[in-house]
């Protein structure tokens, strides 16, 4: 009996789509960079699939639709880059903790990839105006940032580093708001020196008795 010859075209067809070595983390990094640069509305599926090196069916299979991919990319940012901003808050002295926090933020929003700002501050608010899911995501991210800073100020008040009448909740929101403002100014082209000067005033206001 004759052996059937393999069809090169069918072999190529079987290899299309998401490859076996698909790296979800690398794909999310690529999607995040695309949304960061273009925003949600400006990032087409073609932009995303080219950057992620997958086709559209594979994108849908791995992440759902474009909206779900965007939400997942935001979570990816918060869990990785966002966490690196919060890590310095563990410093035992409040002033040092806040200075290191803002150093990390300023390096991140005006770092090696250019003055991109923060993907949360620079892309999510626009979507929150038209999408309840984006609005909820923005509120959740801000709440997470606030919680970390409020806890740090509460500990500082307990240690006597700030006055007993200072409200950790308001101070945490002040620093969160300052972080977001620095991100927007970085995207507008402000220098690191200018951003640091603003950060110094935020820290001074937070530490005032």
CORURGI-V575232 format. One record per residue. N is the residue number from 1. RES is the residue in three letters. SS is DSSP state (~ for helix, > for strand, _ for the rest). PSI is psi in whole degrees, -180 to 180 (NA if undefined). Layout:
[[N:RES:SS:PSI] [N:RES:SS:PSI]]
This chain:
[[1:UNK:_:137] [2:UNK:_:140] [3:UNK:_:130] [4:UNK:_:135] [5:UNK:_:144] [6:UNK:_:146] [7:UNK:_:111] [8:UNK:~:-36] [9:UNK:~:-40] [10:UNK:~:-33] [11:UNK:~:-43] [12:UNK:~:-42] [13:UNK:~:-39] [14:UNK:~:-25] [15:UNK:~:-9] [16:UNK:_:165] [17:UNK:_:-162] [18:UNK:_:122] [19:UNK:_:159] [20:UNK:_:-31] [21:UNK:_:22] [22:UNK:_:125] [23:UNK:_:104] [24:UNK:~:-41] [25:UNK:~:-44] [26:UNK:~:-38] [27:UNK:~:-40] [28:UNK:~:-37] [29:UNK:~:-44] [30:UNK:~:-41] [31:UNK:~:-43] [32:UNK:~:-45] [33:UNK:~:-36] [34:UNK:~:-47] [35:UNK:~:-38] [36:UNK:~:-42] [37:UNK:~:-43] [38:UNK:~:-13] [39:UNK:~:170] [40:UNK:~:-49] [41:UNK:~:-33] [42:UNK:~:-12] [43:UNK:_:105] [44:UNK:_:168] [45:UNK:~:-34] [46:UNK:~:-45] [47:UNK:~:-45] [48:UNK:~:-46] [49:UNK:~:-36] [50:UNK:~:-46] [51:UNK:~:-39] [52:UNK:~:-10] [53:UNK:_:42] [54:UNK:_:167] [55:UNK:_:174] [56:UNK:~:-45] [57:UNK:~:-36] [58:UNK:~:-37] [59:UNK:~:-47] [60:UNK:~:-40] [61:UNK:~:-38] [62:UNK:~:-34] [63:UNK:~:-3] [64:UNK:_:-143] [65:UNK:_:-176] [66:UNK:~:-39] [67:UNK:~:-44] [68:UNK:~:-37] [69:UNK:~:-42] [70:UNK:~:-46] [71:UNK:~:-41] [72:UNK:~:-37] [73:UNK:~:-39] [74:UNK:~:-45] [75:UNK:~:-39] [76:UNK:~:-42] [77:UNK:~:-48] [78:UNK:~:-41] [79:UNK:~:-25] [80:UNK:~:-72] [81:UNK:~:-45] [82:UNK:~:-40] [83:UNK:~:-33] [84:UNK:~:-27] [85:UNK:~:-38] [86:UNK:~:-22] [87:UNK:~:-41] [88:UNK:~:-15] [89:UNK:~:-12] [90:UNK:~:-10] [91:UNK:_:141] [92:UNK:_:-25] [93:UNK:_:129] [94:UNK:~:-47] [95:UNK:~:-45] [96:UNK:~:-39] [97:UNK:~:-45] [98:UNK:~:-41] [99:UNK:~:-44] [100:UNK:~:-36] [101:UNK:~:-50] [102:UNK:~:-33] [103:UNK:~:-45] [104:UNK:~:-43] [105:UNK:~:-48] [106:UNK:~:-42] [107:UNK:~:-38] [108:UNK:~:-43] [109:UNK:~:-15] [110:UNK:_:38] [111:UNK:_:-150] [112:UNK:_:-21] [113:UNK:_:5] [114:UNK:_:175] [115:UNK:_:72] [116:UNK:_:-12] [117:UNK:_:-156] [118:UNK:_:134] [119:UNK:~:-30] [120:UNK:~:-50] [121:UNK:~:-32] [122:UNK:~:-10] [123:UNK:~:-37] [124:UNK:~:-38] [125:UNK:~:-37] [126:UNK:~:-41] [127:UNK:~:-29] [128:UNK:~:-23] [129:UNK:_:-19] [130:UNK:_:-8] [131:UNK:_:123] [132:UNK:~:-33] [133:UNK:~:-42] [134:UNK:~:-37] [135:UNK:~:-42] [136:UNK:~:-38] [137:UNK:~:-43] [138:UNK:~:-45] [139:UNK:~:-39] [140:UNK:~:-41] [141:UNK:~:-45] [142:UNK:~:-40] [143:UNK:~:-38] [144:UNK:~:-44] [145:UNK:~:-48] [146:UNK:~:-44] [147:UNK:~:-43] [148:UNK:~:-42] [149:UNK:~:-38] [150:UNK:~:-44] [151:UNK:~:-40] [152:UNK:~:-40] [153:UNK:~:-35] [154:UNK:~:-42] [155:UNK:~:-38] [156:UNK:~:-38] [157:UNK:~:-40] [158:UNK:~:-34] [159:UNK:_:-1] [160:UNK:_:14] [161:UNK:_:-22] [162:UNK:_:161] [163:UNK:_:151] [164:UNK:_:-23] [165:UNK:_:-7] [166:UNK:_:140] [167:UNK:_:110] [168:UNK:~:-32] [169:UNK:~:-47] [170:UNK:~:-40] [171:UNK:~:-40] [172:UNK:~:-43] [173:UNK:~:-34] [174:UNK:~:-48] [175:UNK:~:-40] [176:UNK:~:-46] [177:UNK:~:-39] [178:UNK:~:-40] [179:UNK:~:-45] [180:UNK:~:-38] [181:UNK:~:-41] [182:UNK:~:-37] [183:UNK:~:-44] [184:UNK:~:-42] [185:UNK:~:-36] [186:UNK:~:-43] [187:UNK:~:-28] [188:UNK:_:-5] [189:UNK:_:8] [190:UNK:_:144] [191:UNK:_:163] [192:UNK:~:-37] [193:UNK:~:-43] [194:UNK:~:-40] [195:UNK:~:-39] [196:UNK:~:-36] [197:UNK:~:-40] [198:UNK:~:-44] [199:UNK:~:-39] [200:UNK:~:-39] [201:UNK:~:-35] [202:UNK:~:-45] [203:UNK:~:-43] [204:UNK:~:-42] [205:UNK:~:-39] [206:UNK:~:-32] [207:UNK:~:-11] [208:UNK:_:140] [209:UNK:_:NA]]
